[in-house]
């Protein structure tokens, strides 16, 4: 009698062990696979070199400065980034040609003519003066012509309207044609400028 009871106990234990093994195998087989996260290295941004024209430290001619901007699939984006780099000002001892508060509202290109619409800061924050206006107008036009050779003329608008001039000296009512006679290569002996916020040509 005792032998039969012991035998039944062994059979029950064997069934329990067998059940545990079957359950563990089932759980392993149906366990969701662990997702492996693949980290793709970020590709470096492609840069595009542009030539920007700023005023010399004396404020009487334009000097070129190279700058890298993010390359852009759309030409209008490249145009906007180039003008924005002009607004940000030089990274050399040259002087800015556009007030830093200026906002480029829109750009439209029709063949060889680019129309740029600026905020009123172009006028209200500009110091005026014949040389200063000359540097502003031709620094802008020559910059676009140098980087986008199909652009030969620029129509400057302020708040969507044509203006006779910025402050009475250089006419901008009609499209302005690029003229590189106002520029020259920078001189390595040119003295550094401590006040980079000064706009050239404050005299008439």
C-alpha positions in Angstrom: 0.0 0.0 0.0 2.8 2.4 0.9 4.6 1.4 -2.3 1.6 2.4 -4.4 1.3 5.7 -2.7 5.0 6.4 -3.2 4.7 5.5 -6.9 1.7 7.9 -7.3 3.7 10.7 -5.7 6.6 10.1 -8.1 4.3 10.1 -11.1 2.7 13.4 -9.9 6.1 15.0 -9.4 7.2 13.8 -12.8 4.1 15.3 -14.4 4.7 18.6 -12.6 8.3 18.8 -13.7 7.2 17.9 -17.3 4.5 20.6 -17.2 7.0 23.2 -16.0 9.4 22.3 -18.8 6.7 22.5 -21.4 5.5 25.8 -20.1 9.0 27.3 -20.1 9.6 26.2 -23.7 6.2 27.7 -24.7 7.0 31.0 -23.1 10.4 31.2 -24.7 9.0 30.4 -28.1 6.4 33.1 -27.9 8.4 35.8 -26.3 8.5 39.0 -28.4 11.9 39.6 -30.0 13.9 42.4 -28.6 14.0 45.3 -31.1 17.5 46.2 -32.0 17.9 50.0 -32.5 20.2 50.8 -35.3 21.7 54.3 -35.0 22.5 55.8 -38.4 25.3 58.4 -38.2 24.1 61.8 -39.2 25.7 62.9 -42.5 27.6 66.2 -42.3 25.7 69.1 -44.0 26.9 70.1 -47.4 28.3 73.6 -47.5 28.2 76.2 -50.3 30.7 78.9 -50.5 29.5 82.4 -51.4 31.1 85.8 -51.9 29.8 88.7 -49.9 30.6 92.3 -50.5 31.0 94.6 -47.5 32.5 98.0 -47.2 36.2 98.6 -46.5 37.1 100.0 -43.1 37.4 103.5 -44.7 33.9 103.0 -46.1 34.8 104.1 -49.7 34.9 100.8 -51.6 33.6 97.3 -51.5 35.7 94.3 -50.5 34.8 90.6 -51.0 34.5 88.1 -48.1 33.9 84.4 -48.6 31.4 82.6 -46.4 30.1 79.1 -46.1 26.3 78.6 -46.0 24.2 75.4 -46.0 23.7 74.1 -49.5 20.1 74.3 -50.6 18.1 72.4 -53.2 16.0 75.5 -54.1 17.7 78.5 -55.6 15.4 80.9 -53.7 16.5 79.4 -50.4 20.2 80.0 -51.4 19.4 83.6 -52.4 17.7 84.2 -49.1 20.6 82.7 -47.1 23.1 84.8 -49.0 21.2 88.0 -48.3 20.8 87.0 -44.7 24.5 86.5 -44.4 24.9 90.1 -45.7 22.5 91.3 -43.0 24.4 89.4 -40.3 27.5 91.5 -41.3 31.2 90.7 -41.9 33.5 88.4 -40.0 36.5 90.5 -41.0 37.6 94.1 -40.3 35.2 95.2 -43.1 32.0 97.2 -42.3 28.4 96.1 -42.7 26.3 97.4 -45.6 22.9 96.6 -44.3 21.4 97.5 -40.9 21.3 94.4 -38.7 17.6 94.9 -37.9 16.7 94.6 -41.6 14.3 91.8 -42.5 14.2 90.3 -46.0 10.4 89.9 -46.5 10.4 88.2 -49.9 12.5 87.4 -53.0 11.2 87.0 -56.6 13.4 86.2 -59.6 12.2 86.8 -63.1 15.0 86.0 -65.6 17.9 88.3 -64.9 16.0 90.5 -62.5 15.7 89.8 -58.8 13.2 91.7 -56.7 14.0 91.9 -53.0 11.5 93.3 -50.6 12.9 94.6 -47.2 11.4 95.8 -44.0 11.3 99.5 -43.3 14.4 99.0 -41.1 16.5 99.3 -44.3 15.6 103.0 -44.3 14.9 103.8 -40.7 18.1 102.2 -39.3 20.4 103.4 -42.2 22.8 106.2 -41.3 22.5 107.7 -44.8 25.2 109.5 -46.6 26.2 109.2 -50.3 29.0 106.7 -49.8 27.0 104.7 -47.2 24.1 104.3 -49.6 26.4 103.5 -52.5 28.0 100.7 -50.5 24.6 99.3 -49.5 23.1 99.3 -53.0 26.0 98.0 -54.9 27.2 95.7 -52.1 23.8 94.0 -52.3 23.5 93.9 -56.1 27.1 92.8 -56.7 26.8 90.0 -54.1 23.8 88.5 -55.9 25.4 88.9 -59.3 28.7 87.3 -58.1 27.0 84.2 -56.7 24.1 83.9 -59.1 25.5 84.9 -62.5 22.1 84.9 -64.2 21.1 87.8 -62.0 22.3 91.1 -63.5 19.8 93.6 -62.0 18.1 94.0 -58.6 14.9 95.9 -57.8 14.9 97.0 -54.2 11.6 97.4 -52.4 10.7 98.5 -48.9 7.5 97.2 -47.4 6.4 96.1 -50.9 6.9 99.6 -52.5 9.4 101.2 -54.7 11.4 104.1 -53.1 13.4 106.8 -54.8 16.4 106.2 -52.6 17.3 104.9 -49.2 18.0 108.4 -47.7 18.2 110.7 -50.7 21.5 109.9 -52.4 21.5 106.7 -54.6 18.4 106.0 -56.8 16.7 102.7 -56.3 13.3 103.4 -58.0 14.5 101.4 -61.0 16.3 98.1 -61.1 20.0 98.5 -60.3 22.6 96.8 -62.5 25.6 95.1 -61.0 28.8 97.2 -61.1 32.0 95.7 -59.8 34.0 99.0 -60.3 33.2 99.9 -56.7 35.0 96.8 -55.4 38.6 95.8 -54.9 40.5 93.0 -53.1 41.0 93.6 -49.4 44.4 94.8 -48.3 46.2 92.7 -45.7 47.6 96.0 -44.2 44.1 97.3 -43.6 43.8 98.3 -39.9 41.3 96.4 -37.8 38.0 98.0 -36.9 36.9 97.9 -33.3 33.3 99.0 -33.8 31.7 96.5 -36.1 28.3 98.0 -35.8 29.3 101.2 -37.6 28.0 101.5 -41.2 30.3 103.1 -43.7 30.1 106.5 -45.3 28.2 108.6 -42.7 29.4 111.7 -44.5 27.9 113.3 -47.6 
